[in-house]
Amino acid sequence: MNDLAPPPRRDLPPGRHQVRRAHLLTELADSGAAPARSPRPRRAAVAVAAFGLAFGTAVAIAVAPGGSPPAGPSPSATLNVGAVEVLNRASRAAAATPVLRPRPDQFFYFESKQYQYGRTDLRRAWFSVDGSRAGLIRNSETDDGVWTCAGNAAWKERENAAIETGRPLPVDPADAPADCGNGDVRVRGLPSGVAEMRRWLYRHSNGDNPPDVQAFITVGDTIRERYVEPETLSVLFAAAAGIPGVTVIRDVTDLAGRAGIAVGQTWQGVRHELIFDAETYAFLGEREIVDMKGTWRPPGASASPGAEDVPGEHGDVLYAAAEIRMAVTDRAGQIPPAK
């Protein structure tokens, strides 16, 4: 049995260029589900109506026609040998990383450089290890931040009222809201075998894309601003190697300027990529780019759109994120020392 909720949906309606204040991108469900992670745009076969992203909340599992979720890759699709090799090397690199063993009262710290909506920012996020205390998210170096505070109705009412007036509540790391938490960011309960993990990716993919496309996207959704132990991350990358339609682009540079190699899948003119270090194969981050030349059509899927339906010109970057570091701190707002 796995006890991890399905990854939150990351669809955005075509043409959406702005969102409400950052706290809406990081809002938690009052149920205490997994916290919001960094938002990113995504094209989908059917766009989400209105702003129903439900970041950090569990949503319905995508169900294939016929009433049952897809169990695995398209049987008629072939695999790209280069992509399989890169993901298998990434799997071995992940397995060799040290295990973090924080105390329950500490915080996971995630630092990343992100590009979206035409701007690049440094994002910092602190999430309570056991999920029992409020987390803190700062979406830029000048941002005071927002608390991820699920379970405290009075606090939420105050925060919503402040948003309506255009005067967000001040954020003081020494005075975090009480009686609320950020949910559990530890990825636990996933399968330990590669075949089982691949089936998990197909059964826990939330979105309106074809199964092979959604399963690949779910890899990134599962690990984004979550702590995944090395053994599980290794199995996850190995499972991704069996997803059809994934190809390699070498000699790429991530948002932090690091040399990388990208494995990605193009669907309807947009390519979603996972980027790994060109030498060590450590995971570096993600990006989405307009790709009018490499569009892949999964078996049984509809035709790709025309150029007028793609949000940009060939090669345009729609979203990018470079993971800078992950660490453990004693409190929200504390910057860990540089290594």
N, C-alpha and C positions, 0 to 999 in steps of 0.2 A: 504494500500500500504506500502511496506517496501522499504527504500531507501538505504539499505546496499548492496554493491556489493557482489557477491559470494566469499566465502573464497578462497584465492589463493591455487593452487594445491601444494601438498607437496611430489610428487613422486620423487624418485631417481632411476636411472638405477641400476640393480643388479651389485654388484662388485665395484661400485664407492666408492673409499676410500679417495679421495681428491678432493677439489674444488679450483677454482681460488680464489684469495685474498678475504678476508672477505667482501669487499665492494660489490662483485658480489652477495653475499648472502643477502645483504641488499639494493640492488639497487631499486629505485623507477621508476615506469613508468612516463614519462613526462606528462602524463595526470593528475597527481596529485591524483591517486587512493590511496587506503589505503596503509600505509607504509609496508615495509618488516617486518616480524616478524621472530622470531627465527627459522632457518631452521631445519628440522629433516628428517631423511631417512624414506622411506616407501616402502614396497614391494607392487606391484600392479600386477593385472592380465596381464596388458600390460604396459611395462616400457616406460617412456618418452624417445624419441629419442633425443640425444644430451643434452646439458644443457639448456633445455627450461623451467626452473622452474617458471620464471616470478614472483619472489617473490614480493608481494605487488601490483600485477596487477590483474585486473579482467580477468578471463578466461572463456571459454565457459562452460556452465552447462552441466554436463554429461547427455546424453540422452539415455534412455533405448531403446532396439529394438522395433520398431513399431512407433518411431518418437515422443514420448511424454515422459517427465521426470517422474520417479517413484513418486507416490503420497503418499506412505506410506509403512509400514512394510509388509513383506511377510505374506500373510493371513494364511498360514498353519504352521507358526513357533510359538513356545511357548516361554514364558518368564520365566526367572529364578527368583524365589520368592526372593532370597537373594539379587540379584542385584537390583531388583525393590525397596526393602526396603532401601538399602544403598543410591540409587540415590534420593529417596524421602526424606530421612533424609538430604542429601546434599542440596536438594532444600530448605528445611526449614532453614538450616544453612545459606545459601546464602541470603535468604530473610531478615535475622536478621542483616546483616552487614551494617555499616554506608554508606551513600551516599557521594561520593566525589563531591564537588562543586567548582572546580577550576575556576579561571578567564581565559578568552580566551587567554590572553597573557602569561600564565604560561605553564609548561611542565608536562606531565605525566612521572613519573620515574618508570621503571620496573627493578627489580634486580632478577636475577635467577642464580642458579648453574646448569651447563649443562655438560652432557657427550655425546660425539660422536667422532667417528673416533679414539677411543682409548685414549682420553684425557678428563680431567675434567677442566672446566674453570668457572670463575665468569663472568657473562655477565651483563652489565648495558646498559640501553637504555633510552634515553630522547626523547619524541615526543611532538611537539607543540600541545597544547590542541585544538586550532582551525585549525591546519594544515597549517597555513600561514607562518611558519618559518621552517628553516632547523632543522631536528632532528639529534641526535648524538648516535652512537652505538659503544660500546667497548666490544669486544668478549673475553677479558681476562684482568687480572689486570695490565698487562704490555703493553696492546694495547693502542696506542694513539687514536684509534678510526677512524671512517669514518662518514662523513656527509650524511644524507639522504636529498638530494637536488633535488627535482623535479621541472621542469619548467624553469631552468636557463641553456640554451644551452651552453653558454660560459663556465660556470663552469664545466659542464659535459665534454666538449671537453678537458679542462685542466686536469681534473681528469683521463680521459681515456689515454691521452698522458703520464701522470705520471706513470700509471700502465704499459704501454708498455715499459717504461724505467726501471721499477723495483724500482722506487723511488716515493712512494706514497706522495701525498701532505701533508704537516704538518697540524695537527689539533690543532687550538687554540680556545678554547671555548669562548674567548673574541673577536674573529674575525670570526664569522660564515659567511658562504656565504649568500649573499643577494639575494632578488628577487626569492626565491624558498621556497618550503615548504615540509612537510613530509606527507601530506594527513591527513585525519581525523581518529584517532584511537578510537573514541567513537563509540560503537556499538549502532546504533539507528534504529528505525523503524521496529524492529522485532515484530512478533505477541505476543499478551498478553495472549492468551489462550494456554493450553497445547497441545490440538489436532492440532491447527493451527501451533504451533511451530514445532511439529513433522513433519507435512507436509512440512514446510519450510526446515527442515533439509534434507529431501529427495529430494526436488526440487533444493536445492542450494548446492549440493555435487559435487565437482569437482575431478574426478579421474576415474580410470578404474576398480575399484573393484565392486563387486555386491552391489546393493542398500543398503541392511541392513548394510553391512560393511562400505560403504562410509558414510552413515548417522552418524554412531557412530564416525568415524574419524573426521567428520565435527564439532562435538561438540568441540573437542580440537582446531581445526583450527580456530573456530570462536572466542574463548576467549584468544588465545595466544597473549600476548603483545597487548591487546586491553582493553579499559575500558568498562566493561559491568555493567550497574547499577544493584543493588541487585535484584530488582523485575524481571528484564529480565533474569538474571543469574538463579534465582530460577525456572522460567518457563522452561529454557533451560535444566536444570538437570532433572526436572520432565518429560519433553518430551523424554529425553534419556532413561528414565525408560521403555518406551514402545518399544524400539528397540530390536528385537530378537537376540539371540546368545550371550548375555552379561552374564558373570558369575562373581563370587566373589572369590578373594584370600585374606584371612585375614593374619594378622601378617606380613605385609611387611614393609620395611624401605625405605623411599625415599632417594634421593641423598644427602639431607641435614642431614640425620640421624634421621629423625622424624618417629615415629611409625604411620603406616597408614593402610588403608584397600583399596584394589584396585578392581575396576570393569573393566573388559576388555573383549575383543572379539578376538578370534584367527581365523585367516584366512591364509591358505597356509603356516602354520608353524611359523607365526609371530603373537604375541599377542600384541595388542595396549591397554594400560591401562590408566585410569584416577585414580589418587590416592587421597584419602581424609584422613583427620586426623581421627585416630582411635577412638577418644573420641568426638570431636566437629563436625566432618564431614565437616569441612572447606576444600576447595579445596587446595591441596598441589602441584600437578604437574602431569607429565605424564611419561610414559616409554614405550619402545618397547623391547620385549624379544623374543628369539627363544623358541617356544613351540611346540614340536613334539608330545605331548600327548593329547592336548586339541583342536586340529583343528576342527573347526565347518564348515559344508558345508551348505551355504544358499540354500534354495529351488531353483532348476534349475541351480545352479552354477556347474562349472566343478570340477573334482576331485582335491584333494590336491596334492602338488608336492611330489616327493621323497626327501629323506634326502639330496641327492646331490644338490638339488635346493635351499635349505634353507641356508642363509648366516651365518652359525655358528652352534655351538652345542647347544643341549637343555639346556635352562637356561641362555644362553649368553645374556647380555644386549646390544642391538644395539643403543639405544638412551634413555636418561633420562633427565628430567628437573625438578628442584624443584623451585617453586616460593618462593623467600625469602621475598620480600615486594614490594608493590606498593605505591607510594606517589606522591606528587605534589611539584615541585620546581619552582623557579623564572627564572631559566636559564638552558640551556643545559650544562652538565658537573658538575653541583652542586650536591653534595652528601647530601641527607637529613639527619638530625640528627637521631641517633638511638633512638628508643622508650624505 
